[in-house]
Amino acid sequence: MSHNLSLSCEQRGKFRRILASALVGNMLEFYDLFIYGFLAAILAKAFFPTGDAYTSMLATAATFGISYFIRPLGAVVIGGYADRRGRKSAMMLTIWLMALGTLVIACAPSYAMLGAGGTLMLVLGKILQGFSAGGEFGSTVSFVTEHAPRGMKGYFASYQVVGIGLATGLASIVGLGTTRLMTPETLLSWGWRVPFIIGLAIVPFGYWIRRRVDETPEFEASRHEHRPLRETLATAKARIAAAIGLYSLAASTNYLLGVFIPLYAQKVLGLSPADSMLGAIGYSVAQIFLPPVFGALSDRVGRLALITAGTLLTVALTMPAFHLMVAQPTVGMYVLCITGLTACVMVFQGAMPAFVAELFPHGTRTTCLAIVHNLTFAVFGGLSLIICTWIANETGSKFVPAWYVMVTAVVALTCILWFRLRYQPARIEENALNNA
């Protein structure tokens, strides 16, 4: 497969705007999620003062999970809207809905100020974030993939993963800054609001850059499905189920390495809150720089080959990495293991967005992508925090996150085998590829 690299300056500028418009929404979505995970112990005290630290932590984790069970509803509503009215229209909608959810959380009064009313506001903010996030991934991956030049779709689509890395990096730096510059009392009183307010600063840029991009040529030239959900359920159930299984490893690793690991470092490894953020920073550095490398490689060697290799690497190295961290609970070993594991994960994550996009036809692509992404993250991502917290408390095991990753890896390998034996992703229509 030859890459069309002879792009003019004008085309390069257009593609930079396209990538930035997709990155910014993904970045805001995951920034808010990671900040919530980093501040989970503080939010548990501020909104769920049960008198028992474990019960408060479970309630905070359950609120985190609620937003994920709203995501499939957002996937159906906003994904269908994107397939009927356009990818750009859906992206404009999600950026404002995400901003509204973040604003509600930032302004929510604590339990001490308003009792259960404050807690309900926190839950409402997470629901708004979950609904908007439900439509974000499908809309932006469809948007980027349909705009990408021929032979570069893996490279372009991989930038969705880069957005998660940028979000983790920003959230880690903000979390590190707040924990070092504020006392625990200040954080509990009002300081926890600052990271959410900082997240709102992303919104004006996101709105501005998304207004400056055009709708995809493929959407404008194609027939639009009036009932994309019905068409999806009639024609793509097996592909969606297999894609969810394949994607489960991406969900478990994203949230355990990006969200749960700072809490794990504090509770299990005995590191300080500030030091625990360093692992998330290592995770974000690998996630920023590696996905485009493997996305571009997938354009040459094939998506499924890289997905298989990355999954096998993750299976082979996850348990040894956790054993090393537990045996030598130093900051250096912690950062090295998390960064190394993330590098393995990026081998398959760099190829994943384009692979899933190519499974589905244009008319229902956004709806299908949104359903796959959000059902996977609801089940395997949203529940990860509460499941791992509960199992670790019940068993006392220090390796619960590693076992969780291994279970989803087995599911992913089973689905890889299914794809290899029974199905090959359909290429996006040839007449829609030549838009560079």
N, C-alpha and C positions, 0 to 999 in steps of 0.2 A: 504494500500500500504506500503510495508516494504522497508526501506531504506537500500541500500547496503553500510554499513559504515565500513566494514572490508577491508580497503584499505592499501596496503603496503606503506612503505616510498617512494619507487620509483613511485608508482601510485600517491601519494599525490603531489610529486614534479612535475609530469607531469601535473596534473590538475591545480596546481598553475600557471604553465607557460601558460596553455591554457586560464585561466581566465585573467592573466596579458596581454596576447597578444590581447584579446578582449577589455579589459578596456582601454588600452592606446590610441587606435584610437578614441573610444567614448569620452574619456577625452579631447583629442586635439580638436575634432569637437565642443564640447559644450563649452570648454574654450574660443575658438575664438568667438563663438556666444555671450556668456555672457559678455566678455570683450567689444565687440562692443556695447552691450546694456548699460553697465556701463559708457562707454565713449561717449554715443550718443550726449550729450550736447556739448562736446568738438569737436567731429567730425563734428557736424553741423556747428560750427563756422569755422573750418579749411577747409572744402570742399564745403560748401553750404552757403557762406556769402551773403545771399539775402537782408540783411538789416532788415528783419523781423524774429524774433526768432521762431515764430510759423511755418512759411513757411520753414525755415531751418530745423526745427525738423521734419517736415513732409517729406522733401526730404531725410533726413538721415534714417527715418523709412522706406521709400519706397525702398531705397538701401538694407536695411535689408531684406525686403520682396522679392526683386528680386532673392536673393540667394535661396529662398525657392521654387520659381517657376522653377528654374533650377533643383532642386532635383528630380522631377519625371523622367526627362531625364536621370540623373545619375542612378536612380533606375532601369530603363529599360536596360540601356547599361551595367552597372556593375553587376546588379543582374543577367542578362542573362549570362554574362561572368562567374560569380560564379557557376551557374548551369551547364555550359558546361565545364569549365576548373578547377573548384575547389574553395572552400571557402578560402583557404590559398592564392591562387594566387590573388584573388580579394582583400584580406586584404593587401597584399603587394602593390598593385596598389593604394588603397585609401590613405594609409599613406603618400605616396609621393605627391599625388595630393593635399592633405590637406596642406602639408608643403609648396608647391609652392604657393597656394593661400594666406597663411599667410605671406609669404615672400613678395609677391607683395604688400599687404596692408602695411606692415611695411616700405617698401621703397617708397611708393607712395608720390610724392611731393604734398604739399598742394595747394589750389587754388591760394594763394598769390605767389607761386613759379612758377607754370606752367599753371595757369588758368584752363580751362575745361579739359586739358590733365591729370592733377592730379586727378580730380574727376573721369574721365574715368578709371584710374588705380585702384582707390578704388573699383569701380563697377566691374572691371575685376577680382580683387582678391576675391570679394564676390561670383562671378559666379563660379570661380574655386573651392572655398570652398563648394558651394552648390552642384556642380556636384559630387565631391568626397564624400560628406556626403550622397548623394543619394544612394550610394552603401555600405556605411559602416555598417549601422544598420542591414540590411538583411543578409549580409555576416557574421558578427560576431555572431548574434543570432543563425543562422544556425550552425555555427562552434561550438559554446559552447553547444548548445542543442544536437547536434549529437555526441559530445564527452562525454557528461555527463553520469555518472553511472545510472543504472536503479533506479527509485524512487527518483532521486535527480535533475530532470531536471528543476523544478520550482526554486529550490535553485540556481543552476548554472546560469540559464538564468537571474535571478534577478540582477546579478552583472553588467548587462548592465545599470541598473538604478543607481547603485553605481558609475559607471563611470561619470554619469551626476553630482552626488553629489560631487565627487572629483574635477570635472571641476569647479563647482560653488564655492567650497571652495577656490581653488587656485586663480580663477579669483577675488573673493572677497578680499582675502588677498593682491593680487597684486594691485587691484584697491584702496584698503584702504591705502596701502603703498604709491602709487604714489600721491594720493590726499593729504596725510599728509606731504610728504617729498618734494613736488614740489609746487611752486606757480602757480596760474592760468595762468600766462603769460608763464611760462616754459612748463606747460602741453600743452598749445595751440601751442607753438612754435615747440617743438620736443618731449616732455615727453610722449605724447600719443603713440609714437612708441614703448616705452619700454615694455609694457605688451605684445604686439604682438611678439616682439623678444624673450621674456621669453617663450612664447608658443612654439617657434621653438626648444627650448631645449628638448622638449618631443620627438621629431622625431627620433634622433639616438637610444634612448632606444627602441622606438616602432619598428623600423626596426630590431634591434638586437633580441628582444624577439620573433617577428613574424617569423624570419628565423629559430628559434630553435624549433618550433612546427611542428607536422605532420598534413597532411591532415586528414579529418575525416574518420574513417573506413566505415561509411555508404556511403559516396561519392565514395570511392574507390571500394566498393563492388556492387554498384548499376548501373543500366542503366541510362545514362545521356540524358536529353532532348536536341535535336539539335535546337529546336525552342521553348524555354520555354515561351516566351511572347504569342505566338499563342495558346499554350496549356492552359496557364493561362486564357486568354480571353474566351476560349471555355468551360472551366470547372468550373471556380471559381468566376464568376462575382458577384453572390449573396453573397458569403462568404466575398469577398473583400469589398463590399459595407457595409455590416454589421460590419466588423472589423474596417473600417474607422470611422463609427459612434461611435462605442464603444471606439475607441482610441482617439476620439476628446477631451475627458475630460483630458487625459494625456497630449495632446498638449497644451491645453489652460492653464492648471495649471503649466506645466513646464515653459512656457514662461512668464506668468503673475507673478508667484511667484519668478522665477529665473532671468528674464531679466527686466520686466517692473517695478517690485516693488521698486527697488532703485530710479528710476525716480519718481514714485508715491510718495515715502516718501519725496523726496525733494520738489516737486511741490505742493502736496496736504497737507501733514502733516507738512511741514515746517522744516524738519530735514536737518542737514548739509550733504554734500556729503559723508563725512567719516562715520557719523552715519547711513546713508542709507545703507551702505555696511553691517552693522551688521545683518540686516534682512536676506540678502542673505547668510551670514555665518550660521545663524540658520537654514535656508532652507537646506544648504549643509550638515550640521551635521546630520539632520534627514534623508537625502537622502543617506548618506553613511552607516549608521548603521541599518536602519529599513528594507530596501528591502530584504536582505537575510533572515530575520526573517519571513517575510510574504511569501517569495518565498518558504521556507522550509515548512511553514504551508500549502501552497497550494498543496504540494505533499501529504499531509495527508487528508485534508478536501475537496480538489477540488478547481480548479482555479476560476470557475464562482461564487462560494459562497463568496470568498474573494473579487472578483471584485464588486459584488453586495453590500456587506457590506461597502466597501470603498467609493463607489459612493454615497450611502445613507448618510454616515457620512459627506462627502464633501458638499452635498446638504444642510444638516441640519446646518452646522457650518460656511459656507463661509460668508453669510450676517451678522450674529452676530459678527464675527471677524472684518469685515470692519467697522461696526458701533462702536465697541469698540475702534479701532484705531483712527477713526475720532473724537470720543468724548473725548478720552484721548491721544492726539498725543505726547506721550513720547517715548523715546527710548526703555524703558523696555516693555511697552505695545505693541509697534510695533514688537519687536523681539519675544515676547511671542505669539502673534497672528499668525505671519508668521510661526514660528516653529510648533505650534499646528496644523495649517491647513496642513502643509507639512506632519505631522504624519498621518493625515486622508488620504491624497492623496497616501501615500506609501502603505496603505493597499491594494489598487487595483493595484498600479503600480508594486508592488513586484511580483504579480501573472501574470501580463499582457504579458511579453515577451514569456513565455512558452506557455501560452494559444494561442496566435496568431501563434506561430511556429507549434503547434499541429493541427492547422486548415488545413494545406496544406501538400500534399505529397512531398517526397524527391525531385523528379525531377523538381519541380517548386517552391520549398519552398523559396529560396532566392529571386527570382523574385517577388513572392507574398508578402513576408514580406517587401521587399523594396518598392513596390508600396503602400501597406497599410501605412507604416510608413511615407513615403514622401508626398503622397497626403494629408494625415491628417495634417502633420506639415506645409505643404505649405498653406493649407486653414485656419486651425484653429490656427497654431502657427506663421507662417510668417506674416500673416495679423494682428495678435493681437496688435502689437505695433502701427501700423498706425491707426487701427480701434479705439482702446481705446484713442489714442491721439486726433483723430478727434472728437469723440463723447463727450469726456470730455470737449473739447474746445467749442463745439456747445451748450451743455446742461448745463455746469457748475456743473454737478453731480460729487460727490466724490465717487460714488459707481459703476462706470463703470466697473472696473475689476471684481467686485463681480458678476454683472449681466452677464458679458461675460462667467464666469465660470458656472453660473447657466444655461445658454442656452445650453452649451455643455453637461452639466450633464443630462439635459432632453433628448438630443439626445442619450447619452450613455445608459440611462435607457431604452429607446425604443429598442435599439439594444440588450441589455441584455435580455429583454423579448422575442425578436425574437429568440435568441440563445436557451433560455430555452424551447420555444414551438416547434421550427422547426428544430433545429440542435444541435448536440453534436460534439465537436471536435474529430476528428479521432486520435487515439493514433499513435504515431510514430511506425513504423513497429517493431515487437517484435525482429526479428533477428538483428536489428540495435541497440537495446537498450543494449544488453549484451556486452558492449565493455570496461567495467571497468576491 
